[in-house]
């Protein structure tokens, strides 16, 4: 396995184990800020974080392979609620940690003031492309969060994402930073890759972290990007894309080819009623 471009910078950081990371910054309810950062800017940013950050290390590894399968209803209720910026939105996925062969079924809820609550269920890796074994868990989580429009509806796999992730702990603020590289999206026969970019995400209880401030000082501001919604909008240009249009135009540009669709910015509204 080739070393990622940030490996040298991560090697300079002190390690933290998974149990300690969860104990000090579980952040199941949190505020996320997301940034799209050119890969060549990451080493210098990480160098600045060395004195104040710890890097997750498991079995001598610091960068891990992830795969997520996203599920939605036949009318893409989850996607359209995000596209129309409904105050309460949901996302259903399996998250697989490929290096350790572990898997979770997750229901993520976006609430007021951009807070996020995550419900997680241990899952069999072999079941990661279906919600059937965890359907009762999914419906219970949606009901608990008062999201009733999708309870009992069918959920099918819609999009698969894969990437490599490094996770940092910032002890002073009990916050986390994730750095995702080698990003790939696949929907049906269409595939999209962003080899020269990383998605950096800060996860805090509320206030900005030192990593946020360092990014701001470099002129890198938070962007609206969702691995599910933005990726699906890039691969299916007939879908509404208003919240991510600027991100799509700036970072997801593709030349039309037989390998997948070119990006367009078409807005449709017939599904809006499903998100009320």
N, C-alpha and C positions, 0 to 999 in steps of 0.2 A: 504494500500500500504506500503510495507516494505521500510525502509530507506536505501538509497544507502550507500556504505562504506565510501564515502567522505563527507557525510552530516555533521558530527561533525566538520570537518575542514572548510567547507563552512560557517557554522554558526558563525565562528569567524570573518568573513569579513564584512565590511560595504556594504550595499546594493546600487544598482543603478537601476533606472527604465528603461524600454525599450526605451522610448522616448529620455532620456538622453544618453543612450548607442548608439543609432543610430545617434544622433546629434554629439557625440564626436568621434565616430569611426565606421561610416557606412561601409567604405572600400569595396564598390562594385567592385572597381578595386584594386587588392591587390596581395601580395605574400604570399602564404601559405607554412608552414613547418609542416610536420606531424611526429608524434612519436608514437611508440607502447610502452606502459609503463605498467609494472606489477602493479596490483591494490594495492599491499601492499607497493609500493613506493610512491603512490600519497599523502597520508596524510602529510608526511614530506615535500614534495615539496610544497603543498598548504600552510603549516605552514610558509614556507619561504616567500611566496607571500602575506601573510596577510597584512603587512604594506604598500604594494604598489598596491594592487588590490582591486577592487570592484566587487561584484558578482551580476548578474542580479537576481532581485526578482520581481515576479508578483504574486499578491494575496497571499503573505506570503510563496510562494513556490520558491525554488532555484534550483531544478532539475526537468526537464520536459521531457515528453515522445514525441519522434519524430518517424515518419514513412516516408520513401521515396520510391516511386515507380519509377523505371528507365525504360525508353523507348528506343527502338532501332529499326533499320530497319530489314527486314527479313535476310539480310546478315551481321547484326551486324556492320554496318559502324562505329558507335560511338566507340564501343569496339575495333575494329581493328585499328582505327586511334590512340587510346591510346596505344595499344599493340606495334605498330610500331613507336611510339614516333613522330608522325607527329607534325610539328611545331604549326599548328593551329588545335585544336581539339575541339569537342563539347560534351556536355552531356545534356540530356533532362530528367527532373524528375518532379514529384509533391512532394512537401515537406509539410507534415501535422504535425501540432502542436496539438497533440491529447488532451492535457489538456484544450485547449481553443477552440477546434473544428475549427481551422483556417487552411487554405490550400493555397498554392501558386503553380503556374506552373512556372518552372524555366528553362532557357537555360543558361548554363555555357560555356564560351569560354576560352580555354587556348591559350594564345598568346605568343609573344616573351618574352624571359627571364623569363618564368614561371609565367607571370602575368595572372590574372584571371579576367574576366568581367562577371557579372551576370545580366541577364535580368529576371524580375519577373512580374507575372500577378496574381492578386487575383483570387482565384479559389474556386469552390464549393467543399466541402469535399466529397460529394457523387460522384463527377466526378474524384476522384483522380486516378482511374485505367484506365483512357483514356485521350488522348490528343485532342479528337475531338472538344470539345467546344473552345479550345485554339489553334487550328491548324494554323489560320492566324497569330497569335502572334508568334508561333514557326517559321514559314517560314520567317516572317519579320525579326526576330532576326538573323536567319541564313544568310539571304541576307545582312543585315546590317554589319555583320562581315565577309562577303565575303566567307562564307562556303556554296558552291552551290551544293555539291555532294549529299546532302540528301534532298534538297528542293523538295517537292512534293512526296517523298517516303512515304510508310506506316510506322507508328511508333506503335509498340506493347509493352505492359508491359513485361519486361524480368526478372527483379529482384526486390524484396522487401526487404528493410532493416529497422530494428527498433532498437532503443537504447534509453538511457536516457542521457540527456545533461545538463551540467552546463556551463554557459558562464561568463567569467571574463573580466573586462575592466581594462587595465593598463593605467591610465590617463597620466603618464609622457611621454609615447610614442604614445598615441592615438592608441593603438593596442588592440587586443582581443585574448583571449585564450578560446577554447572550449574543454571540457572534456567529452568524450562519453564512457559510460559503458553499460553493459548488451547487448552487440552487438549480433545481430541475422541477418542472411541472409537467404532468401528463394527464390528458383527458382524451380517452378513446385512442385514436391513431395520431393525435397531435401532441408534440412535445416542445417545450420552451426551456432554454437554458440561459443563465446570466453568469457566464464564467468570470467576468471582470468586476463583479460587484458583490458586496456583502450586505446583509440586512443585520443591523445592530439594533437590539431592543433593550431598553432599560426597564426594570420592573421595580417600582418603589411603592411605599405605602401612600405617598401623596406628593411630597416635595421632590424637586429635581435632585438627581444624584451628581457626584463629581464628574461622572462620565458624561452626563447631559451637558454640564457646563463646559467641559473641554470640547465637545462637539460644537456647541454654540459659538465658542471662541474661534473656531475654524470656519465659521459660516455655514455649518451643516445643521439644518433645522429639521425638526420632526416632520415626517410625511405621513399621509394616509396610505397605508399599504396593509393588505391582509393576504397571507399566503393563499388562503382559499379564494376570497372574492376577487382580489386583483389578478391572481393567476387565471381564474376562470374567465374573467373579463378579457384578458389578453388572448386566450385561446378560443373564446366564443364571442366575436365582435358584435353579434346581434343583441347581446345582453346590455342592459343599462349600466353605465360605468361612471356616472357623474362624480361620486366621491373620490375616485382614483384616477380621474382623467389626466390630471397634471402629472402624476407619477407614471402612468402608462406612457404618456407622450415623451417624458424625459428619459425614462430608464428601460422601458419594455419595447422599444422600437424594433420592428422586424421587417425584413424585406420579403414581399410576397413570394411564396414558393410552394411546391407540392407538399413540403414537409408540414405545413401548417398555415393558418390564416394570417393575413396582415392585420395590423391593428387599425380599427376604425373607432369612431366615437358616436355610435348610434344610440339614441335614447328611446326607450319604449316605456309605456306606462300601464299596459293592460294587467300586469300582475300586482300593481300597487295595493289593490284592495285586499290581497291575501295577507298583508302585514298589519292590519289594524288590530 
